[in-house]
């Protein structure tokens, strides 16, 4: 007979309802609690695990807050009163409670509450169901911890920071105290030792975190020491299996490591979980997790989670180790490829600066050119690591080689651009599995030539690179230089030069990062700041740049050159014009001898210079165009220049025995240390240099040898 049938006796219905209620309160696995309007217990069952072992009769009539030891969601009573007031049910609210008599055991329950009403709508109380969801919530909490570890750990390529990220992710969500210790050689990029960990291997404590405000520590972070043993820590690193250990004062291993034992006692730790950081049968370190005070002890599920988070951390530490190792090698390569110190120059004082030393693709260089000029080069290659350092070395070598041809800055960058395209083409032909094939090759570079005899600087740039120029009068500016394409890009736009004045005492700051250049330009514009740049030594300026850069700026490790121009001594140059007459060649030889004698140059160099002047002047008169000028420069080398307005370039010939001519330039080249031709819009200059160092067998008597800057001082 269906329920509600009018022919069924009412007492049968009451009997069945009573039987159902009795079954729910005595045999149902779902906790059922009947509360009156004052939230006092009227009836309950003890099916809920956290109520097991409790005498039901002792709870009847007591307020709900006295029955349940709620440690999370303290406003449940307010929520139940809201159910009484509004009649709106409370659905599946999770609360966390302690088991009576065992404060370390916690349970979580999913609570649903319904208002009870009489036949005429009178409020009778609240029916509350409680389902034990402890395991479900613990599984969710463990999943959240693993997700937090995977999300937070490994964001940097630093083994120390990786440990800090781990302890930040697991405390307090998973443990009350977390400690990370890494094999010391791994921190520096060395190969990790094979398992088991060899006795006496030092470990560095890289991270520590605790829920306690002033936690005791056995050893401070950064401390490097060997693990004493045998202890659970050494045993975990021996067989590479985690150790879950209840801590007691009578543990037999405690005398072997009294410092850790004392720290455990001070923090009231009751459970230890020591998990090795291992990868591919090698040992990277150890993670130690503790539960303290009223926290529940670790269990088997926690051990499994700890193994997973340790495996992820070990992989991140190994990735960081590989990066540190590659970065160390790349830094060594970079140091070998970059100049250790600037070349001494009479008219230019320079200093190098690498802000962080973290980018092996950045480079700087100063190159001595003919005519007492100096080239300043700053650039940066895309990519990181050893490949970037090797490519940087290729670019620097090419720039130095091209500078020997006395090319103008725009032409030099154009040829460097072609070289970058060839290198990029070589990358594209690598095997498909080579990761370098997928990395684009681009570079930025600024090439500037300072001429102390005209006090000007000519520059060209690939990319948005330009120097900050600070004149002695306090005028600070960035030259309005045309932006050329980055080296290696498909764009093949021409490069353009810009010329600006650089009077003696000017400061030039070249960087490979446009953002740093912009900041330095802004900071140097106030007159007081500009005056500081003009007076301070270059080493102090380099330090000031590092100190004043805002946090985050310069993280790409730009290369920096700081240069200060000087006046070239007027008494160390000589200049005159030649008439369009071969007889003027003899006059040029005589004048050269007289000038070199005044400078105290030795007889051998005087004779060689006479021959060079004679040959170069003869060629200019014969093949060039007026006006023709001769210039002698007494700097780190002895330079002879002959300039004319013709565009025909001289060529070195190897005359045959029977030839009557064609030996002049060959003879000059044999007497000179170096020679060349540089072109300008108004003509060309043929030059030849002779060394004045002691190794050349001749040192001028007034001490003005190859160390120009020192002798001038």
C-alpha positions in Angstrom: 0.0 0.0 0.0 1.5 3.4 -1.0 2.4 6.1 1.5 -0.5 8.5 1.9 -3.2 5.9 1.2 -6.3 7.0 3.2 -7.2 3.4 3.9 -3.9 2.8 5.8 -4.1 3.1 9.6 -2.3 6.2 10.9 -0.6 4.2 13.7 1.2 2.1 11.0 2.6 5.3 9.6 3.8 6.5 13.0 5.4 3.1 13.6 7.3 3.2 10.4 8.4 6.8 10.9 9.6 6.0 14.3 11.5 3.0 13.0 13.1 5.1 10.3 14.2 7.7 12.8 15.6 5.0 15.1 17.6 3.5 12.2 19.0 6.9 11.2 20.1 7.6 14.8 21.5 4.2 15.5 22.8 2.6 12.3 23.3 5.4 9.7 26.9 6.1 8.7 25.9 9.8 8.4 26.1 11.8 11.6 22.7 13.1 12.5 22.1 15.8 15.2 18.8 17.3 16.3 19.1 20.8 18.0 16.4 22.9 19.6 15.8 26.6 19.0 18.6 27.4 21.5 21.0 25.1 19.6 21.1 22.6 22.4 21.4 18.9 21.6 18.1 17.1 21.7 19.3 13.9 20.1 22.3 12.7 18.1 24.1 9.6 16.8 27.7 8.8 17.2 28.2 7.5 13.7 30.5 10.4 12.8 34.1 9.3 13.4 35.1 12.3 15.4 32.2 11.4 17.8 33.2 7.8 18.3 33.9 6.9 21.9 31.7 9.7 23.3 28.7 8.9 25.6 25.7 10.3 23.9 23.7 10.8 27.1 26.4 13.2 28.4 25.8 15.5 25.5 22.0 15.8 25.6 21.0 19.3 26.6 24.4 20.8 26.1 25.0 23.7 23.7 26.4 22.8 20.3 29.6 24.8 20.9 30.4 22.6 23.9 29.8 19.4 21.9 32.1 20.0 19.0 35.7 21.1 19.3 35.7 23.3 16.2 39.2 24.6 15.2 38.1 26.1 11.9 34.9 27.9 10.8 34.1 29.3 14.3 31.0 31.1 12.9 29.1 27.9 12.4 26.8 28.7 15.3 25.9 32.0 13.6 25.1 30.2 10.4 22.8 27.8 12.3 21.0 30.7 13.9 20.5 32.2 10.4 18.9 28.9 9.4 16.5 29.1 12.3 15.7 32.8 11.5 15.2 32.5 7.7 14.5 28.9 7.0 17.1 28.9 4.3 19.1 25.6 4.4 22.8 25.5 5.0 24.3 23.2 2.3 27.5 21.2 2.5 29.6 23.5 4.7 33.0 22.0 5.6 34.2 22.4 9.2 37.4 21.1 10.9 37.2 19.6 14.4 39.4 17.8 16.9 38.7 14.4 18.2 37.8 14.5 21.9 40.7 13.2 24.0 43.3 13.4 21.2 44.0 17.0 20.3 46.4 16.0 17.5 43.7 14.0 15.6 41.6 16.3 13.4 38.6 15.5 11.2 36.7 17.4 8.7 33.0 17.2 8.2 30.6 18.4 5.5 27.6 19.9 7.4 24.1 20.4 6.1 21.4 22.1 8.3 17.6 22.3 7.8 15.0 24.1 9.9 12.3 21.9 11.5 8.8 23.3 11.6 5.6 22.2 13.2 2.1 21.7 11.6 1.2 25.3 11.9 4.7 26.7 11.0 6.1 26.9 14.5 9.9 26.6 14.5 10.9 23.5 16.4 14.7 23.4 15.9 17.4 22.4 13.4 18.3 19.0 11.9 22.0 18.8 11.1 23.8 16.1 9.1 27.5 15.7 9.2 29.4 13.5 6.7 33.0 12.7 7.4 35.1 14.1 4.5 38.5 14.0 6.2 40.2 11.9 3.6 38.7 13.8 0.8 39.7 17.2 2.2 43.2 15.9 3.0 43.6 14.7 -0.6 42.4 18.1 -1.8 44.8 19.8 0.5 47.7 17.7 -0.6 46.8 18.4 -4.2 46.8 22.1 -3.5 50.2 21.8 -1.9 51.6 19.9 -5.0 50.0 22.5 -7.3 51.6 25.3 -5.2 55.0 23.7 -5.3 54.8 23.1 -9.1 53.6 26.7 -9.6 56.1 28.4 -7.2 59.2 26.2 -7.3 61.6 26.5 -10.3 60.7 30.0 -11.4 64.4 31.0 -11.2 67.6 29.3 -12.2 69.2 29.7 -8.8 69.6 26.6 -6.5 69.4 28.8 -3.3 66.2 30.6 -4.4 64.7 27.2 -5.4 64.9 26.1 -1.8 63.4 29.3 -0.6 60.5 28.8 -3.0 59.9 25.3 -1.7 59.7 26.2 2.0 57.5 29.1 1.1 55.0 26.8 -0.6 54.9 24.1 2.1 54.8 26.2 5.2 52.2 26.3 6.8 50.1 24.5 4.2 51.9 21.1 4.7 54.4 21.4 7.4 55.2 23.6 10.4 58.9 23.8 9.7 60.7 23.1 6.4 64.5 23.0 5.8 66.3 22.6 2.5 70.0 21.5 2.4 71.8 21.2 -0.9 75.2 19.5 -1.7 77.7 22.4 -1.6 79.3 21.5 -5.0 75.8 21.5 -6.6 75.4 25.2 -5.6 78.4 26.1 -7.7 77.3 24.1 -10.7 79.3 20.9 -10.0 78.2 17.4 -10.8 76.1 15.9 -8.0 77.6 12.9 -6.3 76.3 9.4 -7.0 74.0 7.7 -4.5 74.5 6.9 -1.7 75.9 10.2 -0.6 79.6 9.7 0.2 80.3 10.2 3.9 81.7 13.7 4.7 80.0 15.4 1.8 79.3 19.0 2.8 75.8 20.4 2.4 74.7 24.0 2.5 71.5 25.0 4.3 69.8 27.1 1.7 66.3 27.7 3.1 64.5 27.6 6.4 60.9 28.5 7.3 58.7 28.0 10.4 55.3 28.9 11.6 56.8 30.1 14.9 57.7 33.8 15.2 61.2 33.2 16.7 62.1 29.6 15.6 65.1 27.9 17.0 67.6 26.7 14.3 70.4 24.1 14.6 72.4 26.0 12.0 71.8 29.3 10.2 70.9 29.6 6.6 74.1 29.6 4.5 75.9 27.3 6.8 78.0 24.6 5.2 78.7 21.4 7.1 78.8 17.7 7.0 75.9 15.6 8.3 76.8 13.7 11.5 75.5 10.2 11.7 73.9 7.8 11.8 70.6 9.8 11.9 67.4 9.6 9.9 68.9 12.3 7.7 72.0 10.3 6.8 69.9 7.1 6.4 67.6 8.8 3.9 70.6 9.9 1.9 72.1 6.4 2.0 69.3 4.3 0.6 67.4 7.3 -1.1 64.2 6.5 0.8 62.3 9.0 2.9 62.2 8.6 6.6 58.9 9.4 8.6 60.0 9.4 12.2 58.0 10.1 15.4 60.3 12.2 17.6 60.9 11.2 21.2 63.5 12.3 23.8 64.8 8.7 23.9 65.6 8.3 20.2 69.0 6.6 20.0 70.3 8.8 17.1 69.9 12.1 19.0 73.4 12.1 20.6 75.0 12.0 17.1 73.4 15.3 16.2 72.7 17.2 19.4 72.2 20.6 17.7 69.3 19.3 15.7 67.8 17.4 18.6 67.9 20.6 20.7 66.2 22.6 18.0 63.5 19.9 17.6 62.8 20.0 21.4 62.7 23.8 21.4 60.1 23.9 18.6 58.0 21.1 20.2 58.4 19.0 17.0 56.7 15.6 17.2 57.1 14.2 13.7 59.9 14.4 11.2 59.8 13.6 7.4 63.2 13.6 5.9 63.1 13.3 2.1 66.2 13.1 -0.2 66.5 15.3 -3.2 67.6 12.7 -5.8 67.7 12.6 -9.6 69.0 9.9 -11.9 70.8 8.0 -9.1 72.5 11.2 -7.9 72.1 13.1 -4.6 71.4 16.8 -4.8 70.3 17.5 -1.2 67.8 16.9 1.6 64.4 18.3 2.6 63.4 18.1 6.3 59.8 18.6 7.2 58.4 18.9 10.8 55.0 18.9 12.4 54.9 20.7 15.8 52.6 21.3 18.7 48.9 20.5 18.1 49.4 19.7 14.4 48.5 16.1 13.4 51.5 13.8 12.7 52.5 12.9 9.1 50.9 9.8 7.6 51.4 7.6 4.6 49.6 10.1 2.3 51.8 12.9 3.5 54.9 10.8 2.8 53.8 10.2 -0.8 53.2 13.9 -1.3 56.6 14.7 0.2 58.2 12.4 -2.3 56.5 14.1 -5.2 57.3 17.6 -4.1 61.0 16.5 -3.5 61.1 15.0 -7.0 59.9 18.3 -8.5 62.3 20.3 -6.4 65.3 18.0 -7.3 64.5 18.5 -11.0 64.4 22.3 -10.5 67.7 22.3 -8.5 69.4 20.3 -11.2 68.1 22.7 -13.9 69.5 25.5 -11.8 72.8 23.7 -11.3 73.1 23.1 -15.1 72.4 26.8 -15.7 75.0 27.9 -13.0 77.5 25.6 -14.6 76.9 26.9 -18.1 76.8 30.4 -16.9 80.1 29.9 -15.1 81.7 28.5 -18.2 80.2 31.3 -20.3 81.5 33.9 -17.9 84.9 32.4 -18.1 84.8 32.5 -21.9 83.5 36.1 -21.8 86.3 37.2 -19.5 88.8 35.6 -21.8 87.3 37.2 -24.9 86.8 40.7 -23.4 89.7 43.2 -22.8 90.9 43.1 -19.2 91.6 46.9 -19.1 91.4 49.7 -21.6 94.4 50.5 -23.7 96.3 53.6 -22.5 95.7 56.6 -24.8 97.0 60.2 -24.6 93.7 61.8 -25.5 91.1 59.4 -24.0 90.6 58.0 -20.6 88.3 55.0 -20.5 86.8 52.5 -17.9 84.8 49.4 -18.4 81.7 48.3 -16.4 79.6 45.2 -16.5 76.6 45.8 -14.2 75.9 42.2 -13.1 78.2 39.9 -15.0 75.1 37.9 -15.9 75.0 38.3 -19.7 77.8 36.7 -21.6 76.5 38.2 -24.9 77.3 41.8 -24.0 80.7 43.2 -24.9 82.7 46.4 -24.9 86.0 47.3 -26.5 88.3 50.2 -27.2 90.5 50.0 -30.4 93.5 52.2 -31.1 93.2 53.6 -34.7 95.6 55.6 -36.8 95.9 59.3 -36.3 95.7 59.1 -32.5 92.0 58.2 -32.9 90.2 55.7 -30.7 87.2 53.5 -31.5 84.7 52.8 -28.7 82.5 49.7 -29.3 79.6 48.4 -27.2 77.2 45.6 -28.3 75.0 42.8 -27.2 74.2 39.5 -28.8 70.8 37.7 -28.4 70.6 34.5 -26.4 72.3 33.4 -23.2 74.9 31.0 -22.0 77.9 29.6 -23.8 76.5 30.1 -27.3 76.0 33.8 -26.7 79.5 34.1 -25.3 81.0 32.4 -28.4 78.9 34.5 -30.8 80.0 37.6 -28.9 83.6 36.6 -29.4 83.0 36.2 -33.1 81.5 39.7 -33.4 84.2 41.3 -31.3 86.9 39.7 -33.5 85.2 40.8 -36.7 84.9 44.4 -35.4 88.6 44.5 -34.6 89.5 43.0 -37.9 87.3 45.5 -39.8 88.6 48.4 -37.8 92.1 47.7 -39.1 90.8 48.7 -42.6 90.0 52.2 -41.3 86.4 51.9 -42.4 83.9 54.6 -41.5 81.4 53.6 -38.8 78.5 53.1 -41.1 80.5 51.0 -43.6 81.9 48.9 -40.7 78.5 48.2 -39.4 77.2 47.3 -42.9 80.0 44.7 -43.2 79.3 43.5 -39.7 75.6 43.1 -40.7 76.7 40.9 -43.5 78.7 38.8 -41.2 75.7 38.4 -38.8 73.6 37.3 -41.8 76.2 34.6 -42.6 76.3 33.4 -39.0 72.5 33.3 -38.9 72.5 31.3 -42.1 74.9 28.8 -40.5 72.5 28.4 -37.6 69.6 27.7 -39.9 71.6 24.8 -41.5 72.2 23.1 -38.2 70.4 19.7 -37.6 66.7 19.9 -36.7 67.4 18.6 -33.2 70.0 21.2 -32.3 68.3 23.8 -30.0 70.5 26.5 -31.4 68.8 26.3 -34.7 65.6 27.6 -33.2 67.3 30.6 -31.6 67.3 33.7 -33.8 70.6 35.5 -34.1 70.4 39.2 -33.7 72.8 41.8 -32.2 72.9 45.5 -31.4 76.1 47.5 -31.6 77.3 51.1 -31.5 80.7 52.0 -33.1 82.1 55.4 -32.4 85.4 57.0 -33.4 86.9 59.8 -31.3 89.4 62.1 -33.0 91.4 64.2 -30.5 92.9 66.5 -33.2 89.4 67.7 -34.2 87.7 67.1 -30.8 84.8 65.3 -32.6 83.2 61.9 -32.4 81.6 60.1 -35.4 79.3 57.2 -34.7 76.8 54.7 -36.2 74.5 52.3 -34.4 72.8 49.0 -35.2 69.7 49.2 -32.9 68.7 51.9 -30.6 72.1 52.6 -29.0 73.6 56.0 -28.5 76.0 57.5 -25.9 75.2 60.0 -23.2 77.4 63.0 -23.8 78.2 65.4 -21.0 80.2 68.5 -21.9 82.5 70.3 -19.5 80.0 73.2 -19.4 77.3 70.8 -18.0 75.4 70.3 -21.2 74.2 66.7 -21.2 72.5 65.1 -24.2 72.1 62.0 -26.3 73.1 62.5 -29.9 70.2 62.3 -32.4 71.6 59.3 -34.2 69.6 57.5 -36.9 68.6 54.0 -35.7 70.0 51.3 -37.9 68.6 47.8 -38.2 69.8 45.2 -35.6 72.6 43.0 -36.9 71.3 39.8 -38.4 67.8 41.1 -39.1 66.2 40.5 -42.5 65.9 44.3 -42.9 68.7 45.6 -45.0 68.4 49.4 -44.5 71.6 51.4 -44.7 73.4 52.7 -41.7 74.1 56.3 -41.2 76.7 58.3 -39.2 76.3 61.1 -36.8 79.0 63.5 -35.8 79.0 65.5 -32.5 81.5 67.7 -30.7 83.5 66.2 -27.8 85.7 69.0 -26.4 88.4 68.1 -23.9 86.9 67.1 -20.5 83.7 65.7 -22.0 82.3 62.4 -20.6 80.9 59.8 -22.9 78.9 56.9 -21.5 78.1 54.0 -23.9 75.8 51.2 -22.8 74.3 48.2 -24.5 70.8 48.8 -22.9 68.8 51.7 -24.2 66.8 51.8 -21.0 69.9 52.3 -19.0 71.1 55.0 -21.4 67.8 56.9 -21.1 68.0 56.8 -17.3 71.6 58.0 -17.2 70.7 60.8 -19.6 67.9 62.0 -17.3 70.0 61.8 -14.2 72.9 63.7 -15.8 70.9 66.6 -17.1 70.6 68.6 -13.9 73.6 71.0 -13.8 74.8 69.8 -10.4 74.8 66.2 -11.6 76.6 67.1 -14.8 79.3 68.9 -12.7 79.8 65.7 -10.7 80.4 63.8 -13.9 83.0 66.3 -15.1 85.0 66.2 -11.9 84.9 62.7 -10.5 87.4 59.9 -11.5 86.0 57.4 -14.0 86.2 54.6 -11.4 84.0 56.6 -9.1 81.6 57.3 -11.9 81.3 53.6 -12.6 80.5 52.9 -9.0 78.0 55.8 -9.0 76.2 54.3 -12.0 75.8 51.0 -10.2 74.6 52.6 -6.9 72.0 54.9 -8.5 70.3 52.5 -10.9 66.8 51.7 -9.8 66.0 48.1 -8.9 65.2 46.0 -11.9 67.0 48.3 -14.3 70.1 46.7 -15.8 69.1 43.2 -15.0 70.0 42.3 -18.6 73.6 43.1 -17.6 74.4 45.8 -20.1 78.0 46.5 -21.0 79.1 50.0 -20.2 82.1 52.2 -21.3 82.7 55.4 -19.5 85.2 57.7 -21.3 86.6 61.2 -20.7 88.2 63.1 -23.5 91.5 65.0 -23.1 93.3 67.6 -25.1 96.0 66.3 -27.4 99.3 68.1 -26.9 99.6 70.6 -29.7 103.4 70.4 -29.6 103.2 66.7 -30.5 101.7 67.3 -34.0 103.2 68.9 -37.1 101.3 69.9 -40.2 102.2 71.5 -43.5 101.1 71.6 -47.1 103.0 70.4 -50.2 103.2 72.3 -53.5 102.4 70.5 -56.7 106.1 70.1 -57.4 108.3 67.1 -56.9 111.0 69.4 -55.5 108.7 69.9 -52.4 109.3 66.2 -51.5 112.9 67.1 -50.5 111.6 70.0 -48.4 109.2 67.6 -46.7 112.0 65.2 -45.8 114.0 68.0 -44.3 111.1 69.3 -42.3 110.3 65.9 -41.1 113.9 65.3 -39.9 113.9 68.7 -38.1 110.6 68.0 -36.3 111.6 64.5 -35.2 114.9 65.8 -34.0 113.0 68.3 -31.8 110.9 65.4 -30.4 114.0 63.4 -29.6 113.3 60.5 -31.9 116.3 58.2 -32.5 118.2 58.4 -35.8 116.9 55.1 -37.1 113.3 56.3 -36.9 114.2 59.6 -38.4 115.7 57.9 -41.4 112.8 55.6 -41.8 110.3 58.5 -41.5 112.2 60.4 -44.2 111.8 57.5 -46.5 108.1 57.1 -45.7 107.4 60.8 -46.2 109.3 60.8 -49.5 107.4 57.8 -50.9 103.9 58.9 -49.7 104.4 62.5 -50.8 105.7 61.4 -54.2 102.6 59.2 -54.8 100.3 62.0 -53.7 101.9 64.5 -56.1 102.0 62.0 -58.9 98.5 60.4 -58.5 96.5 62.6 -56.2 95.0 66.0 -56.3 95.7 69.3 -54.5 95.6 70.3 -51.8 98.2 67.9 -50.4 99.0 67.9 -46.7 101.5 66.1 -44.5 100.9 65.5 -40.8 103.2 64.0 -38.2 101.7 62.7 -34.9 103.9 61.8 -31.9 101.6 59.6 -29.8 101.8 56.0 -28.7 103.3 55.5 -32.2 104.9 57.8 -34.6 102.4 58.4 -37.4 103.0 59.9 -40.8 99.9 61.0 -42.8 99.7 62.4 -46.3 96.3 63.6 -47.3 95.0 64.7 -50.8 91.6 65.2 -52.4 92.0 62.3 -54.9 89.9 59.2 -54.6 92.3 56.7 -56.3 93.6 54.2 -53.7 97.2 53.2 -53.7 98.0 49.5 -54.1 101.0 47.7 -52.8 102.9 46.1 -55.7 105.6 43.5 -55.7 107.9 44.7 -58.4 109.9 42.3 -60.5 113.7 42.5 -60.6 113.7 44.3 -64.0 111.0 46.8 -63.1 112.2 50.4 -62.7 109.5 51.5 -60.4 106.6 50.3 -58.2 108.7 49.7 -55.0 108.0 52.9 -53.1 104.9 51.8 -51.2 106.4 48.4 -50.6 109.5 50.0 -49.0 107.3 52.2 -46.8 105.3 49.2 -45.7 108.4 47.4 -44.8 109.7 50.2 -42.6 106.3 50.9 -40.9 104.7 48.8 -38.3 101.3 49.3 -40.0 99.9 51.3 -42.9 96.6 52.0 -44.5 94.2 54.3 -46.3 91.1 55.9 -45.0 88.6 57.8 -47.1 86.5 60.8 -46.3 84.0 62.9 -48.4 86.9 65.3 -49.3 89.5 62.8 -50.3 91.8 60.2 -48.7 94.6 59.9 -46.2 97.5 57.5 -46.5 99.2 56.8 -43.3 102.0 54.7 -41.8 102.8 54.0 -38.2 106.1 53.1 -36.5 106.4 51.8 -33.0 108.3 53.8 -30.4 108.5 51.1 -27.8 111.8 49.7 -26.5 111.1 46.4 -28.3 111.3 48.3 -31.6 114.9 49.2 -30.8 114.2 52.9 -30.5 112.8 55.0 -27.7 112.6 58.7 -27.9 114.8 60.6 -25.5 112.0 62.6 -23.9 110.3 59.5 -22.7 107.2 59.8 -25.0 107.0 56.1 -25.9 104.1 53.7 -26.3 102.5 54.5 -23.0 101.2 57.9 -24.2 98.8 58.5 -21.3 101.5 57.8 -18.7 104.2 59.9 -20.3 101.8 62.8 -20.8 100.9 62.6 -17.1 
